[in-house]
Amino acid sequence: MNAIMTKFDVDTAEHRTPKWEGLSEIDQAIRENRLMEYRIKKSWADPWGRKLTITVLLVIAAGFAYLAGASAGLW
């Protein structure tokens, strides 16, 4: 065995590591500290996520409208 590792051996070892191309977008989001933006975009792209987001926002808006109407004496 040879104890000397040449530059060629180091270069080939680096190229043998698998690249996770599917995770590159989230890795870049973490590096740029915009993980929340990434999660919102991915959730909005999903049809079920979009429906759930709209439903939750409508329920919250209806709750606030009810409370505002009740405090104004409308009902």
N, CA, C and O atoms as CSV, one atom per row, in Angstrom:
chain,resi,resn,atom,element,x,y,z
A,1,MET,N,N,0.834,-1.187,0.000
A,1,MET,CA,C,0.000,0.000,0.000
A,1,MET,C,C,0.869,1.237,0.000
A,1,MET,O,O,1.932,1.276,0.620
A,2,ASN,N,N,0.410,2.214,-0.687
A,2,ASN,CA,C,1.140,3.455,-0.795
A,2,ASN,C,C,0.497,4.481,0.135
A,2,ASN,O,O,-0.710,4.708,0.059
A,3,ALA,N,N,1.277,5.097,1.000
A,3,ALA,CA,C,0.761,6.060,1.964
A,3,ALA,C,C,0.622,7.448,1.366
A,3,ALA,O,O,0.023,8.330,1.984
A,4,ILE,N,N,1.157,7.653,0.192
A,4,ILE,CA,C,1.097,8.967,-0.438
A,4,ILE,C,C,-0.153,9.026,-1.309
A,4,ILE,O,O,-0.362,8.186,-2.185
A,5,MET,N,N,-0.960,10.015,-1.055
A,5,MET,CA,C,-2.177,10.182,-1.843
A,5,MET,C,C,-1.941,11.311,-2.832
A,5,MET,O,O,-1.665,12.444,-2.438
A,6,THR,N,N,-2.048,11.009,-4.068
A,6,THR,CA,C,-1.782,12.014,-5.099
A,6,THR,C,C,-3.004,12.908,-5.283
A,6,THR,O,O,-4.097,12.602,-4.804
A,7,LYS,N,N,-2.799,13.995,-5.971
A,7,LYS,CA,C,-3.895,14.926,-6.263
A,7,LYS,C,C,-4.955,14.236,-7.122
A,7,LYS,O,O,-6.144,14.533,-7.004
A,8,PHE,N,N,-4.527,13.327,-7.975
A,8,PHE,CA,C,-5.457,12.596,-8.822
A,8,PHE,C,C,-6.425,11.766,-7.976
A,8,PHE,O,O,-7.613,11.692,-8.289
A,9,ASP,N,N,-5.931,11.151,-6.922
A,9,ASP,CA,C,-6.780,10.354,-6.044
A,9,ASP,C,C,-7.800,11.214,-5.315
A,9,ASP,O,O,-8.934,10.784,-5.104
A,10,VAL,N,N,-7.414,12.415,-4.932
A,10,VAL,CA,C,-8.332,13.325,-4.230
A,10,VAL,C,C,-9.431,13.787,-5.178
A,10,VAL,O,O,-10.600,13.840,-4.797
A,11,ASP,N,N,-9.058,14.121,-6.415
A,11,ASP,CA,C,-10.043,14.579,-7.389
A,11,ASP,C,C,-11.057,13.496,-7.726
A,11,ASP,O,O,-12.252,13.773,-7.818
A,12,THR,N,N,-10.596,12.277,-7.908
A,12,THR,CA,C,-11.541,11.213,-8.248
A,12,THR,C,C,-12.433,10.870,-7.065
A,12,THR,O,O,-13.580,10.470,-7.263
A,13,ALA,N,N,-11.944,11.012,-5.856
A,13,ALA,CA,C,-12.771,10.740,-4.677
A,13,ALA,C,C,-13.896,11.767,-4.561
A,13,ALA,O,O,-15.004,11.428,-4.146
A,14,GLU,N,N,-13.618,13.009,-4.922
A,14,GLU,CA,C,-14.646,14.048,-4.858
A,14,GLU,C,C,-15.721,13.833,-5.914
A,14,GLU,O,O,-16.887,14.153,-5.683
A,15,HIS,N,N,-15.344,13.300,-7.061
A,15,HIS,CA,C,-16.312,13.100,-8.132
A,15,HIS,C,C,-17.174,11.861,-7.919
A,15,HIS,O,O,-18.208,11.713,-8.571
A,16,ARG,N,N,-16.773,10.980,-7.033
A,16,ARG,CA,C,-17.551,9.774,-6.774
A,16,ARG,C,C,-18.683,10.003,-5.797
A,16,ARG,O,O,-19.559,9.146,-5.676
A,17,THR,N,N,-18.702,11.116,-5.102
A,17,THR,CA,C,-19.777,11.369,-4.144
A,17,THR,C,C,-21.066,11.652,-4.912
A,17,THR,O,O,-21.041,12.382,-5.903
A,18,PRO,N,N,-22.187,11.090,-4.475
A,18,PRO,CA,C,-23.444,11.304,-5.201
A,18,PRO,C,C,-23.932,12.737,-5.014
A,18,PRO,O,O,-23.817,13.318,-3.935
A,19,LYS,N,N,-24.468,13.276,-6.071
A,19,LYS,CA,C,-25.021,14.622,-5.999
A,19,LYS,C,C,-26.530,14.507,-5.808
A,19,LYS,O,O,-27.204,13.769,-6.527
A,20,TRP,N,N,-27.035,15.225,-4.859
A,20,TRP,CA,C,-28.457,15.201,-4.548
A,20,TRP,C,C,-29.119,16.362,-5.288
A,20,TRP,O,O,-29.431,17.391,-4.688
A,21,GLU,N,N,-29.329,16.191,-6.580
A,21,GLU,CA,C,-29.880,17.269,-7.385
A,21,GLU,C,C,-31.319,17.597,-6.999
A,21,GLU,O,O,-31.758,18.735,-7.164
A,22,GLY,N,N,-32.046,16.628,-6.496
A,22,GLY,CA,C,-33.419,16.873,-6.082
A,22,GLY,C,C,-33.515,17.753,-4.853
A,22,GLY,O,O,-34.540,18.397,-4.631
A,23,LEU,N,N,-32.467,17.790,-4.056
A,23,LEU,CA,C,-32.477,18.594,-2.837
A,23,LEU,C,C,-31.693,19.893,-2.982
A,23,LEU,O,O,-31.501,20.618,-2.006
A,24,SER,N,N,-31.244,20.187,-4.191
A,24,SER,CA,C,-30.418,21.380,-4.367
A,24,SER,C,C,-31.216,22.657,-4.126
A,24,SER,O,O,-30.674,23.644,-3.628
A,25,GLU,N,N,-32.516,22.640,-4.479
A,25,GLU,CA,C,-33.329,23.846,-4.287
A,25,GLU,C,C,-33.515,24.158,-2.805
A,25,GLU,O,O,-33.394,25.313,-2.397
A,26,ILE,N,N,-33.803,23.156,-2.009
A,26,ILE,CA,C,-33.988,23.393,-0.574
A,26,ILE,C,C,-32.658,23.721,0.093
A,26,ILE,O,O,-32.613,24.504,1.042
A,27,ASP,N,N,-31.577,23.125,-0.400
A,27,ASP,CA,C,-30.256,23.442,0.139
A,27,ASP,C,C,-29.912,24.906,-0.123
A,27,ASP,O,O,-29.364,25.588,0.743
A,28,GLN,N,N,-30.237,25.379,-1.323
A,28,GLN,CA,C,-29.978,26.785,-1.641
A,28,GLN,C,C,-30.868,27.698,-0.797
A,28,GLN,O,O,-30.430,28.767,-0.371
A,29,ALA,N,N,-32.103,27.289,-0.554
A,29,ALA,CA,C,-33.012,28.087,0.277
A,29,ALA,C,C,-32.494,28.200,1.702
A,29,ALA,O,O,-32.596,29.257,2.325
A,30,ILE,N,N,-31.937,27.109,2.215
A,30,ILE,CA,C,-31.386,27.147,3.570
A,30,ILE,C,C,-30.178,28.059,3.620
A,30,ILE,O,O,-30.009,28.828,4.566
A,31,ARG,N,N,-29.329,27.974,2.590
A,31,ARG,CA,C,-28.135,28.826,2.572
A,31,ARG,C,C,-28.508,30.301,2.489
A,31,ARG,O,O,-27.847,31.142,3.097
A,32,GLU,N,N,-29.559,30.621,1.743
A,32,GLU,CA,C,-29.953,32.020,1.585
A,32,GLU,C,C,-30.938,32.462,2.657
A,32,GLU,O,O,-31.443,33.584,2.608
A,33,ASN,N,N,-31.216,31.598,3.618
A,33,ASN,CA,C,-32.099,31.902,4.741
A,33,ASN,C,C,-33.490,32.322,4.272
A,33,ASN,O,O,-34.058,33.297,4.764
A,34,ARG,N,N,-34.019,31.581,3.326
A,34,ARG,CA,C,-35.373,31.845,2.842
A,34,ARG,C,C,-36.185,30.568,2.820
A,34,ARG,O,O,-36.904,30.290,1.860
A,35,LEU,N,N,-36.065,29.798,3.880
A,35,LEU,CA,C,-36.746,28.517,3.961
A,35,LEU,C,C,-38.260,28.691,4.040
A,35,LEU,O,O,-38.997,27.882,3.477
A,36,MET,N,N,-38.734,29.717,4.718
A,36,MET,CA,C,-40.173,29.941,4.826
A,36,MET,C,C,-40.772,30.249,3.459
A,36,MET,O,O,-41.854,29.763,3.129
A,37,GLU,N,N,-40.078,31.049,2.669
A,37,GLU,CA,C,-40.553,31.363,1.320
A,37,GLU,C,C,-40.628,30.089,0.483
A,37,GLU,O,O,-41.573,29.907,-0.285
A,38,TYR,N,N,-39.643,29.213,0.624
A,38,TYR,CA,C,-39.630,27.951,-0.100
A,38,TYR,C,C,-40.830,27.096,0.291
A,38,TYR,O,O,-41.486,26.516,-0.574
A,39,ARG,N,N,-41.121,27.016,1.583
A,39,ARG,CA,C,-42.248,26.204,2.038
A,39,ARG,C,C,-43.572,26.752,1.527
A,39,ARG,O,O,-44.452,25.982,1.144
A,40,ILE,N,N,-43.725,28.069,1.517
A,40,ILE,CA,C,-44.967,28.680,1.039
A,40,ILE,C,C,-45.140,28.415,-0.450
A,40,ILE,O,O,-46.238,28.082,-0.895
A,41,LYS,N,N,-44.073,28.558,-1.220
A,41,LYS,CA,C,-44.166,28.305,-2.662
A,41,LYS,C,C,-44.508,26.849,-2.956
A,41,LYS,O,O,-45.321,26.567,-3.837
A,42,LYS,N,N,-43.890,25.921,-2.221
A,42,LYS,CA,C,-44.176,24.509,-2.443
A,42,LYS,C,C,-45.601,24.169,-2.021
A,42,LYS,O,O,-46.258,23.365,-2.684
A,43,SER,N,N,-46.088,24.756,-0.945
A,43,SER,CA,C,-47.444,24.508,-0.499
A,43,SER,C,C,-48.453,25.088,-1.478
A,43,SER,O,O,-49.486,24.470,-1.734
A,44,TRP,N,N,-48.173,26.255,-2.025
A,44,TRP,CA,C,-49.092,26.890,-2.958
A,44,TRP,C,C,-49.126,26.131,-4.285
A,44,TRP,O,O,-50.148,26.149,-4.972
A,45,ALA,N,N,-48.040,25.471,-4.655
A,45,ALA,CA,C,-48.003,24.695,-5.900
A,45,ALA,C,C,-48.833,23.420,-5.779
A,45,ALA,O,O,-49.296,22.893,-6.791
A,46,ASP,N,N,-49.028,22.917,-4.569
A,46,ASP,CA,C,-49.816,21.718,-4.346
A,46,ASP,C,C,-51.294,22.093,-4.317
A,46,ASP,O,O,-51.674,22.981,-3.553
A,47,PRO,N,N,-52.157,21.441,-5.133
A,47,PRO,CA,C,-53.580,21.823,-5.148
A,47,PRO,C,C,-54.268,21.670,-3.792
A,47,PRO,O,O,-55.070,22.524,-3.414
A,48,TRP,N,N,-53.973,20.606,-3.060
A,48,TRP,CA,C,-54.584,20.422,-1.743
A,48,TRP,C,C,-54.059,21.447,-0.752
A,48,TRP,O,O,-54.810,21.941,0.089
A,49,GLY,N,N,-52.793,21.763,-0.844
A,49,GLY,CA,C,-52.216,22.774,0.040
A,49,GLY,C,C,-52.832,24.143,-0.207
A,49,GLY,O,O,-53.090,24.898,0.730
A,50,ARG,N,N,-53.068,24.456,-1.489
A,50,ARG,CA,C,-53.686,25.734,-1.842
A,50,ARG,C,C,-55.107,25.811,-1.299
A,50,ARG,O,O,-55.502,26.834,-0.739
A,51,LYS,N,N,-55.883,24.733,-1.461
A,51,LYS,CA,C,-57.263,24.722,-0.956
A,51,LYS,C,C,-57.297,24.843,0.564
A,51,LYS,O,O,-58.138,25.548,1.122
A,52,LEU,N,N,-56.384,24.154,1.221
A,52,LEU,CA,C,-56.330,24.221,2.681
A,52,LEU,C,C,-55.952,25.624,3.152
A,52,LEU,O,O,-56.524,26.129,4.117
A,53,THR,N,N,-55.001,26.248,2.483
A,53,THR,CA,C,-54.585,27.601,2.852
A,53,THR,C,C,-55.734,28.589,2.682
A,53,THR,O,O,-55.979,29.415,3.562
A,54,ILE,N,N,-56.435,28.507,1.560
A,54,ILE,CA,C,-57.556,29.417,1.309
A,54,ILE,C,C,-58.666,29.184,2.333
A,54,ILE,O,O,-59.252,30.141,2.838
A,55,THR,N,N,-58.956,27.920,2.642
A,55,THR,CA,C,-60.006,27.600,3.619
A,55,THR,C,C,-59.666,28.140,5.004
A,55,THR,O,O,-60.515,28.732,5.671
A,56,VAL,N,N,-58.429,27.934,5.430
A,56,VAL,CA,C,-58.016,28.415,6.753
A,56,VAL,C,C,-58.082,29.940,6.811
A,56,VAL,O,O,-58.551,30.499,7.803
A,57,LEU,N,N,-57.619,30.618,5.766
A,57,LEU,CA,C,-57.671,32.079,5.755
A,57,LEU,C,C,-59.112,32.593,5.754
A,57,LEU,O,O,-59.411,33.602,6.393
A,58,LEU,N,N,-60.008,31.901,5.037
A,58,LEU,CA,C,-61.410,32.317,5.039
A,58,LEU,C,C,-62.060,32.108,6.411
A,58,LEU,O,O,-62.854,32.943,6.844
A,59,VAL,N,N,-61.739,31.018,7.094
A,59,VAL,CA,C,-62.285,30.771,8.432
A,59,VAL,C,C,-61.784,31.826,9.414
A,59,VAL,O,O,-62.552,32.324,10.237
A,60,ILE,N,N,-60.510,32.166,9.330
A,60,ILE,CA,C,-59.957,33.200,10.213
A,60,ILE,C,C,-60.602,34.551,9.925
A,60,ILE,O,O,-60.940,35.285,10.854
A,61,ALA,N,N,-60.779,34.891,8.633
A,61,ALA,CA,C,-61.412,36.162,8.268
A,61,ALA,C,C,-62.869,36.197,8.734
A,61,ALA,O,O,-63.344,37.230,9.206
A,62,ALA,N,N,-63.581,35.071,8.604
A,62,ALA,CA,C,-64.973,35.023,9.067
A,62,ALA,C,C,-65.046,35.177,10.582
A,62,ALA,O,O,-65.958,35.827,11.094
A,63,GLY,N,N,-64.106,34.593,11.296
A,63,GLY,CA,C,-64.079,34.741,12.746
A,63,GLY,C,C,-63.847,36.182,13.169
A,63,GLY,O,O,-64.511,36.685,14.075
A,64,PHE,N,N,-62.905,36.844,12.513
A,64,PHE,CA,C,-62.658,38.252,12.827
A,64,PHE,C,C,-63.848,39.131,12.443
A,64,PHE,O,O,-64.173,40.078,13.160
A,65,ALA,N,N,-64.503,38.827,11.311
A,65,ALA,CA,C,-65.677,39.603,10.907
A,65,ALA,C,C,-66.815,39.429,11.916
A,65,ALA,O,O,-67.517,40.386,12.242
A,66,TYR,N,N,-66.988,38.210,12.402
A,66,TYR,CA,C,-68.020,37.967,13.419
A,66,TYR,C,C,-67.718,38.739,14.703
A,66,TYR,O,O,-68.603,39.372,15.278
A,67,LEU,N,N,-66.474,38.680,15.140
A,67,LEU,CA,C,-66.115,39.401,16.365
A,67,LEU,C,C,-66.244,40.914,16.194
A,67,LEU,O,O,-66.687,41.611,17.106
A,68,ALA,N,N,-65.854,41.417,15.024
A,68,ALA,CA,C,-65.980,42.868,14.782
A,68,ALA,C,C,-67.453,43.264,14.728
A,68,ALA,O,O,-67.827,44.317,15.244
A,69,GLY,N,N,-68.287,42.436,14.113
A,69,GLY,CA,C,-69.722,42.736,14.064
A,69,GLY,C,C,-70.364,42.664,15.434
A,69,GLY,O,O,-71.234,43.469,15.765
A,70,ALA,N,N,-69.933,41.697,16.232
A,70,ALA,CA,C,-70.495,41.553,17.574
A,70,ALA,C,C,-70.083,42.732,18.462
A,70,ALA,O,O,-70.880,43.206,19.272
A,71,SER,N,N,-68.857,43.200,18.315
A,71,SER,CA,C,-68.429,44.333,19.139
A,71,SER,C,C,-69.057,45.632,18.683
A,71,SER,O,O,-69.156,46.579,19.463
A,72,ALA,N,N,-69.490,45.693,17.414
A,72,ALA,CA,C,-70.164,46.895,16.907
A,72,ALA,C,C,-71.661,46.858,17.192
A,72,ALA,O,O,-72.369,47.834,16.944
A,73,GLY,N,N,-72.139,45.734,17.713
A,73,GLY,CA,C,-73.556,45.625,18.049
A,73,GLY,C,C,-74.438,45.273,16.863
A,73,GLY,O,O,-75.640,45.540,16.900
A,74,LEU,N,N,-73.892,44.693,15.834
A,74,LEU,CA,C,-74.691,44.336,14.676
A,74,LEU,C,C,-75.526,43.082,14.913
A,74,LEU,O,O,-76.571,42.926,14.281
A,75,TRP,N,N,-75.107,42.193,15.791
A,75,TRP,CA,C,-75.888,41.008,16.139
A,75,TRP,C,C,-75.661,40.586,17.550
A,75,TRP,O,O,-76.246,39.602,18.002
